[in-house]
Amino acid sequence: MSYFRPAVIVSAFVACSLMIGHSALTLALRSGSEKMLRSQSVFTDYRGQRAGTFHKITPADLPRPYATPSVDNGPELVPRPAGAWPQVLPGFKVELYASQLDNPRLIRTAPNGDLFVAESKPGRIKVFRGISEHGKAERVEIFATGLKQPFGIAFYPLGANPKYVFFANTDSVVRFPYQNGDLKARGPREVIVPNLPGGGLLRGGGHWTRDIVFSLDGKKMYVSVGSQSNVDDTDNNPIEHHRADILEANPDGSRLRVYAWGIRNPVGIAVHPQTGELWASVNERDELGDNLPPDYITHVQDGGFYGWPWYYIGGNQDPRHKGKHPELKDKVIVPDVLVEPHNASLEMTFYDGQQFPPEYRGDIFAAEHGSWNRAVRTGYEVIRVPLKNGRASGEYEDFLTGFVTPEGQVWGRPVGVAVAKDGSLMVTDDGSDSIWRVSYAGK
């Protein structure tokens, strides 16, 4: 079900919306939730995305495989058109924090507030410091070079005074000595996990991004590894070894094991700051039709099986593996939040800042890179997943949109999300090679 809260429709009248503070607006939205206006389908595309629109997809909504043809409709990026700008709800403001980057991907905030960004293609990490009165970075430095398709970034130990910064290459995890305020590596890299299965840049090279996070107690390190294939059978297939799963190890790389499996491509992972649960933002498989299966965001259970390649979203068997592994059907865990199929859900983060209204605190923000295997584009946005006591209801909200023109041309592709020290939300965009800053100013 994709639905609009009544107050959001009203907010299209800008003059009216500017007269309503965000807290009052939120109350109006929630008080009208029992009178939600539902669209004809739970599935939508870029034309149905608008900041403040909520969606909810359930397993019961899934169509049959091949209900629509599988299409190759990848975006051909265009320069940002004159007047095009990311769109948010009233009360929020979007600024261009940095531009002319080279393939900016994951972004993480250091304890001192510096922003570390992986430029994956050139194999380097940049550091962005400060926010000027014009909303720009005050200083930019290159922290490290010579990495191999770096993506994940994590500081260790957790807390105010880390001693290392870890980077996840496509085929290894490395760390550098680090102290607060370092803008360049103060020592040589040390290989911590040397044998991750690597990947080339898509297409055809296998999922290559590797994210990395630590448990709240600092005793465990988690590394996400996507599949090599779309949906190859993994029985007796060594190429998928330690793929389509989340690995766990000690912080020194020892005792590496599979923490959860059957997760086709868990691009972004994060640990809930209160519950300590591991969460993942996942790309599901392709070529079953426009609306199958949904991508998802979910908490991840130790030992949990999430279906790939034989099943999806519970016990729905992939027709390409008919009859395989019936003993696993009832063991497939249904994810917490289903998002539009082929959205390409990438980095996720928990909002722990103080700048946004109180109802945002603890919620998830996730970057949706955008579809290629869909007749009409979907994704190309940042979404918000509301949480209550650490749990999701299954709904998500379009938060930052506008990266696709009304004609369907794509100029921006969100990849990473991070909460800056001042509570604003930073979003990397490898379509326009930029970083966007979303702040909240109230009425």
N, C-alpha and C positions, 0 to 999 in steps of 0.2 A: 504494500500500500504506500503510495506516495501522496502526501497530503500537505496542504498549506494551512498554517494557523491564520485565523481571520485577521488578526492585527497585522500580520505580515503583508497581506493583500492591501490593507489600508495604507501600509507604509510606502506603497508605490507612489502615493501622493506626497512628494517630498516636503512640501510646505507644511503638511499636517504632521508628518513624522518628525520633523525637526522640533516640534513643540512637545514631543513626548520623550521624557528621559528613558534611559535604557531599562532601569529597574521597573518603572511603571509599564513600559512596553512588555517586559518579560511577564509581569503579572497578567497583563491582558492576554498575552499569548497562551499562558498556561490555564487561565480561567476559562478560555474558550476551547480547551483541548477536547472536551466532550462533543463539540460541534464541528469537528474537523471536516474540512472539505476534501474529499478524496478524489483522486484522478481515476481514470478508467483502468489503469494498469499500475502494478507495483513497480514496473520497470520504466525507466525514463532515459533521457539522453541530455546532451548539453542544452537543448532548448527548454528543458524543464528544470534546469538548475538556476537557483536564485538564492542569494544570501538570506537565511532565515527559513528556508523550506526544509521540512523534515520528511524523512523517508523511513520505511520499515519493510523489509523483505523477510519472509519466513520460509522454512522448508516446504510448507504446503503450497507456496506460490510458484514453485519451480515448474517450468514446462518440461515436456518430454525432450530427450535428445533429438537433435536435428529438426526441431519444430520450425526453424528457419535455416537457410543456408549459412555455411561458414564463409565469411568474406575476409579479404585482405584489404583493409582500409586504413593503412597507417598514415599518420599526418605528414604533410609536407610543410615544414615550418615557414612562416612568413615573418618579415620584420614587424615589430609592434606598430599597428596602424596609428595614424594621428588621432589622438583623443582616446585611444584604448587604454584602459587602466583596470587593475583588479577591483572587484566590487565587494563591499561589505555592508553590514547593517548600519543604520544611522547611529551616530555616537562613536563609531570607529573611523580610523583614518589610515590610509595606505600610503607609504612613502617608498621611493626607490633608494634603498640603503647603499647598494653597491652595484656596479655594472661592469661590462667588458671582462667578465671572468671567463675561464676556459673549462666548461663542463663541471659546474658546481653541483655537487651531489649532497651527501649527508652533511648536516651541521650540528655541532654540539657546543654547549656553553661550558667554559671552564669555571671552576669555583670563583675566580676573581672577576668573572664577567666577560672575558675575552671570548670571541666566537671562532671556533676552529671549523674550517670547511675543507672537505676533501674535493679536490679537482682531480677526478678519477682518470681521465684520459691522459693528461700529462704526468700523472703519478706524483702529485705533490699535495701538501697540506698548507693552507694559508690561515693566517690569524688576522681577525678584524677586531680593532679595539675602539671603543667609545662610540658615542652618537653625537654628532655636531648639532648646532641649533637648526641646521637645515635637514636634519635627519640622515646625514651621511656618516660613513665610517671615518673616524678621525685619523686612523693609522692602519696600514695594511702591510704585513710582512709574510715572507715565505718561511714556514717553520721547518719543513723537511721536503726533500726531493728524492727521486730515484726509487719511489715505491711502485708496486705493481697493481694498478687498478685499485687504489685504496678506497674504502668506503666507511667502514665502522670506525668510531673514535670513542675512547673511554678513558677516564682519569682514575688513577688508583694510587693509594687507597681512597675510598669514598670519604667525603668530608671536605673541610676547608683547606687542607694542606697535602695535596697529592705528591707522590714522589716520582710517578711515572705517568706518561700518556701512552696508551695502547692504540695501534692502528691495525685494522683488519684489511690486509691485502686480499686479492682473490684467491691466493694459494698459501697464505700464511698469516700468523698473527705476530706482530713485532711490537716492541716497546722502546721508548726513549726516556732517559732520565728527564724529569721535569720539576720545576718549582713555579709557584704562582708568579705570573708576570713574564715568564719566558716567552719571547717572540721567535726564538730560533732554538733548535735542538742544542742542548748543552753537552751532549755526548753521543757516542755512536749507538746505532740501533742494536737491539738484542732480539734474536728470533725466539719466540715463546712457543708457538705451535708451527712446526715446519712443514706439515704434510696435509694441509687442507686441499681438497680437490678443486683445482682452479677452473676458470671459465674464460672464454673469449668474449668479446663484445657481441651482443646479439645483432643480427640473427644467426642461428646455427651454431654458436659457440658455447651454448649452455649458460644458465643463469650465473652471473659472475659476482654479484654483490655479496659481501659478508659483513654483517653487523656484529657488534660486540657490546656486552653490558656485564655488570657485576651484581651479584646478590647484595642485599642490604648489609649483611654481616661481613661482606668482603671475602667470604670463604670460597665462592664459586664464580667462575667466568662462563658466560654463555656466548656461543657463536652460531649465527644462522647461516645455513648453506642451502641454496636452492638446487633444484634438480638440474641434470644435464639436458634432459629431454622434455618434451611436452607431456607425454603420457606413456613412455616405454615401460613394458613390464620389467620389474626389477628382479624377478626371480633369476638367479644365476647370472646376473648382469653386473660385472665388476665396475662398469663405468659409473654406476649410481651409488657406489659405496660411499657412505658418510655424506650422502646428498639427500635433499628433500627432508631435512630434519634440522633440529637445533641441538648442537653439541654442548656438553658441559665438561669443564675441566677445572682443576685448581688454578689459581692465578699464575702459577709458574709453568702452566701448560701440562702438568702431569695428570694422570688418571683421566684421560679423555674418554668420554662415553657418549652414547646417544641419549639425550634427555627426552626428546619427543620426536615422533616420526610420522611419515605420510603427509608432510606439510610441503606442498609443491615448491613454493618459493617464499619463505618468511623473510622478506626484504628488511623490514624494520622490526627491532625488538626493543622492549623497555621493561623496567621493573617498577611496579606500582610503589610509590614512595611511602605508603602507609601499610598496605597488606603484604608487601614483598613478593607478590605474585608476578611471574613472568608473563608478559603479553607479546603478541606478534601481529604484524600487519602483513597479509598474505596475498600473493597472486595465485589464483587458481588456474586450471588448465584451459586450453583453447580448443577450437574446432568442433564444438558441439552445438553451435548456433549462437545467435545474438544474445540470448538471455540465459545462458547456462555455461558453467555454474557461476554463482556469485563469488567475487573475491570476499575476503572477510578480515575482521579484527577480533581477536579473542585472547582470553587468558589461556595459558598453556600448562597442561598438567604433566607432571613427571611420569614418564612412561606412556603418555597418551598417544593414541593413533588417530590421525585425522583424515585417513582415507586414500590418499594418493598412492599408487596410480589406479587402484582397482575400484574405489568408491569415492563419492563426493557428498558433502553436506549430509552426513549420516549414512544410512545404508543404501544410498542410490548407486547402483552399479554402473560403472562406465561401460557402454556397450562394446567398446573396443577390447574389453577383457571379460566378456560374458562367461559366467560360470566359474571364474577364478576366485579362489579363497573365500568360500562361503562361511568359513569359520570366523572371518574377520568382520562380517557384515554388522553384527550387533555390537561391535567394539568401537565403531567409528564415532568419535566425539563430534557433536554438532557445535559449530563456533557460536560465540556470543552475538556477534553483529555481522549480518550479511550486507555487503555493499554491492552496488551495481556490477554485474558481470563485466569483466574486461576493463574495469576502472584502473587497474595497475596500482594498487595501494602500496605506497613505499614507506618512508620513515614516519614514525609515530612518536609522540611525546605526551607526557601528562602535564597539564597546566598547573604549575606550582607558584605562579606569580601573584602579585597583589594589585596589579593595575586594572585588569579586567573586572567586571562586576562579580560579586561573590558567587553567583550561580555557576560561573565557569570554573571555579577552583576544583581541581581534582579531575576535571574532564580530560578526554583524549582529543588531541588534534592529530590528523594524519593527512599526508600529501597523497593526492591521487594523480598519478603521472599521465593517465589518459589511454584510451583504447587504441588497438589496431585491428582486432578481430571482431569488428562490429560494423553493421551497415551504416548506422548513424553514430557519431562519436559520443562517448561518455567519459566522465572523469575530468581531467584538466582543472582541478580545483583543490582546495583544502577543506576537509570536513571536520566536524566536531561530533564526538560521541559522548553524550551525557552519561555520567556515572552517579550512582547513589549508593553510598557505603561501599564503594569499590565494585559495584555490579552494574552491568549494562542492561537496559530494557530491550535492546535490539534495534532501537532507532538511531538515526544519525542525521545531522543537519549540514546543509550546504553553508559553509562559513565564508570562504574566499573564492569567488568565481570571476568570470569575465575573460578567461584566457583564450576563448574561442570567439571568433566574430560571428555575427548573425548568419553569415553565409557558410559557416563551418570551417573557416580557415583558422589554424592553430598558430598562435604566436608565443605562448608560454606553457611550460610544463613543470608544475611543482614537484619537487623531489624530497626536500628536507624541511623539517620544522624543529624549532628550538625556542625556548623561552629565554629572552634576554634578561640581564640582571635587573632592568627597570620594569620587568613584567610585560613588555611588548613581545609579540610573536614574530620571529624571523623565519622567512620562507625562502629556500633556494629554488631557483627556476633555471633548469638547463636548456629551456627553449629560447629564452632571451638572455641567457648567461648572466643572470642578475640575482640579487638578494633583495626581497621586499620586507618591509617592516610594517606590521599592523599594530597600531596603538589605540588606546581608548581614552577619550577626552570627556566623556559624559554627555550632557545635554547638548 
